[in-house]
């Protein structure tokens, strides 16, 4: 089995385990006790499951062959409910004790990022969500965060490692600092559009606007100078109020009037499901206004231009913080069976929980 995920040595030697589990293992070892145990990983809130790949990679290294038939879990991307068993593992206690903390943490954090992504996707009403959160968390977790966001429904991510894990091309062809270095959006756009690098040549050309000047003016200047530009990324700083509905409509309609209906617009920033929903509402108003205008207009050219009411006011929404900073899912590993005898702590039902949604994991 190929090691797709970069599991650190500290995890594989048990250094990330809670000390109480390690001490418990030593006590049981001294007493000659090492029962067969079944742990169920149960959630205390709804969310989207992620982390299975890392879990399987760890278990493939530590589980004896006889127990590799005793692992069950949801698939990455599956939606779960509160109090649902998302994973079940049976093995000797001494085998699992050093890894319970890591396995729980992997699923908790990964599912949290996937859940954050799904909240954005649900709010976007079909507009693709892209995760730009790589700069908001520790670099050791960037790949897994980006991977999990894709499991939650995001269509792209910005980090190189996240793209490798998801077999996608990393999103983002123009950094806003390029505009600052060239001191002009047109010069910056030219450096990107006419770059001869073979890798850059294959990327869709997306030019950032709003870094130095007025977004609507820069949008018109860029498309006038570079008619073949794929899209424009609106980078209105939060210090200037961020991207609002009126600005989106102005840019979109200015481009449409000049015949650049295929020039895509994207927005990014500190967006949340609430602000994403606001963009969707602006789009609905814009489409409704277009429809009313077409019903009364005699301008056939304009009518034909806008007759496709499936158009989006923006073609992508980039999320800077919400996904990366989403809280981990509240879940825990509960001991439910010892040598075939049902057990549980108070508040939980003893024994194995029936859940037909979890699948037996097949180790290759």
N, C-alpha and C positions, 0 to 999 in steps of 0.2 A: 504493500500500500504506500503510495507516494505521500510525502509529508508536505502537504499544500500550505499548512499554517506553520508559522514560526513559533513553536512552543519553547519557551525559555528553559534552560537547564534547571533553574531554581524551582520551576513548577514540577519538572520530572523527578527531581530528588526530594520533593516534599517540603521544600523550605517555605512555600507560601501557605502551608497548612496552619490552621489554628493550633496553638500550643496544647490546648486542652485535649485535642484529638490524639496528638502524638503521645502525650502522657498517659492517656487512657490505653493506647495500644501497648505501651510498655507495661502497664499494670496487668493487662490481660495476658500478655506474653509471659510475664513472670508467674502467672497462675496457670499457664498452660491452656488458656481458653482462646479459641479462635473459631467462632461459630460461622455458619452460613447465614448471611443477612440480606435482607432486601430493603433498599432505600427507595422511597418515592419522592420525587421532586415536585412539590405542590405550590401553586401560585396563590397569592393573596389578593390579586387584582388581575383584570383582563389585560391582554396585550397580544403581541406577535412574537412567535417563537423564533429564536436564532441562536446559533452557537453549536449546532449539532456537529458540524465538521471538526471543530476543535476537540469536542468531547470524544468523538469516535477516534480521532488521532491519538489522544492520550490513552483511551481504553485499549486500543490495539497494542500498545506498548506494555501495559501493566496487567491486563487480564490474562489468566491462564486460559487455554483453549476451551476447557469444559464450561467456562462461564461466558464465553463470547456468544452463546446462544441465549443469554439471559439479560439482554439489554433491549429496552423498548423506549421509543421516543416519538414525539411529533416530528414532522418535517420542518426544516427552515422555511419560514414564511407562513406557517399555519397560524391562524388566529385562535387564541385560547380564552377561556372564561375564568372568572375568579373561582378558586378552590379546585381547579382542574389539575390532574396529574399530567405533567408534560414529559416526564421521563422516569424510567424505573430501571434499577440496576441490582442484580443479585451476584454476590461473590463472597469470599471469605472477608471477615471484617478487617483483618490485617492487610489485605490487598487494597481495600478502598480507603482506609482511614486517612492516609496521607494526601488523598486527592479529593476528598469530599468538598473541602473549602474551595479548591480551584474549579471543580466542576460546577458548583453552585454559582460561583462568581462569574464564570464564563457565560452561563445561560442567563443570569440576572442582567449583566451589563449588555450583552449582545441583544437580548430581547428588549431591553430598554431603548436601545438605539433603533431597532426595527420598529418598535411601537411609536417612537417619535416621528419616524419617517412616514408611517401609515397615517398619522394624524394630519400631517401636511398634505399627503396624497389625497386623503378624503376631502380636505378643505378645498383642494385645487380643482375639483370637478373635471378631471381629465387633462388639465394643463400639466405637462411633465415637470416633475420635481427633481432638482439636482442638489446633491449634498456638497456644500463648500465648507464643511466644518473641520477640515484637517488641522487648521491653525488653532483650534479651540481646545484641544486635548493633548495629553502626553503623546509624543511620537510613537512610543511602543504600542499604542492601541489604535493608531490611525487606520491601519489596514482593516482591522476587525470592525471598527466603527463604520467605515465606508462599506465594507461587505454587508454588514447588518442592515444598513440603510437601504441597500438594494433588495434585501429580503423583505423589507417593509414596503416596497413598491417604488422607491426612487429609481429614476431612469439613468442616473449617472452620478459619478463622484469625481473629486478633483485630484486625489492623491495617486501617485504612480503605483504604490503598493496595493491600494484598494482596487484600482483598475485591473491589476494582475490577478487578484483573488477572484474577481468577478468576470474575467475575460472580456472587459470593456476597454474602450479607449478613454483615457482620462479627459475630463471636460475642462475647457478653458484654454483659449489660444492667445489671449492678450491680457497681460497683467496691467492693472491701472497705473503702476509705477512707470511703465513704458512711456505713458503720456507725460509724466513729470520729467523724465530724463530728456525727452525730445522737446519739451516745453510747448508742444502743439499737437493736437489730436490728428491732424492730417499727416504730419511728418511721422508720427508714431504708427498710424495706419499704413502708410506707405512702406515702412520698414517691415511690417508684418506681411502685407499683401505681396510684396515683391521679393521676399526672402527665398533664396534658392535651396535652402536645406530640404532634403528629400522628405524627412519626417514632418517638418512643418508644412510642406507643400500639400500633404495629404489631409491636414486638419481643416475643418470648416473655418473660414475666416470670420471671427467675431470681434468687432471693434468696440472698445469701451468708450462711452460718451458720458459727459457730465462731471468728469474729473476736474477740469479747469474751467469749462465754459458752459453756456446755456445748452441744455440737452436738446431742445428742439432745433436750435440753430446748428449745433454740431451734427445732428442726425442728417439734416439736409446737405451739409457740406461733405460729409463722408460719402453718402450715396452719389452725390454729384461727381466727386472725384474718383470713386471706385464703384461703378455700377454693379460689379460682380460680387460685392461683399455679401457674405451669407447672412449676417445679422448684426444687430447692435445690442450691446449690453448696457443698460442704463445704470449708472453708478452714482446716483444722487446721494451725497453724504447725509447721514442722519442729522448732522449739524445744520443742514439746509432743509430738514423736514422729511428726507427720504423721498421715495417715489409715491406720488399720489395719483388718484384717478384722472384728474384733469390733465396732468402732464402726460400720462399714458395715452389718453385720447388725442391730445394735441399732436404728439409725435406720430402716432399711427395714422391719423388723418392727413397730416402733412405729407407723409411718405406715399400714402394712397393717391393723393391728388396729383403727385408727380409721376405716378405710374410704378412705384416701387412696392407693389402689393406683396411681392414674394420676399422682400427683405424682412427677416424675422426680428422680433424684439424679445429680449429677455430682461428680467429684473433680478437683482440679488441684494441681499442685505440681512439685517437682523429681523427677518420675517418670521411670523408665528402663524398658526392656523387661523387666528382671527384676522390678521392683516392679509393673509392669502385669500380668505373669504371676501374681504373688501375688494380685492382685485377682481374676483369672479363677479361680484355684484356690479362693478364698473363695466365689465365686459357685457353683462346682460343688458344694461342700460344702453351701451353703445350699439349693440346689435338691434335692440328694439328701435332706436332712433334711425338706424340705417334702413330698417324695414319700413318705417313710417315714411321716410323720405322717398324710398323707391315706389311706394304705393301712389304717391302724388307727383313724382317727378316725371318730366318729359325728356330728361337727359338720358337717352338710351345708353350712351357710353358709360355714364356713371352707374346706371342701373346694372349693366352687364358686369362692371367691375366688382360690384358688391353683392351679386346675386347669391353667392355661396354663403349661406348663413351659418355654416359650420366653422367659419374663420374664427381664430382666437386673437384676442387683442395682444397677447404675448404668447410666445411659443415655448418658454421655459421659465421656471422660477427657481432661483438659487437660494439655498438656506445656509446662512452663515453659522448660526449658533444653536438653533432649537433642537436639531437632531443630535448633534454632538454633546450637548449639555442636558439631554433628557435624562430623567432619573432612572436608575436601574429598576427592573421589575422586582417587586417584593415577592420572593419565593424562598423556600427552604427545603433541605433534604430531611425527610422524616423516616426513622427506622420503623418498619411496619411488620417485619417477620424475622424471627430468630430460630434457625433450625426447624422451619416449618410451623412454628407456633406463632399465631397472630399476636402482635404487640402494638402499642402506641403510647405516646404521651397523652396527658389529659387534653381534651378538646379535639382529638382526632380519633377516627374509628379504627380499631385494630384490624390488621390484616391487609391483604392486597386489595386495592381499589379497582373496580371494573372501569375500564376506559377503552372502548373499541377504536378510538381515534389514534392511539399510539401504535406504532408499527415496530415489529422486530427488526433490529439493526443487523444487517448482513455485513460481516467483516470480510474484506477481500484479502 
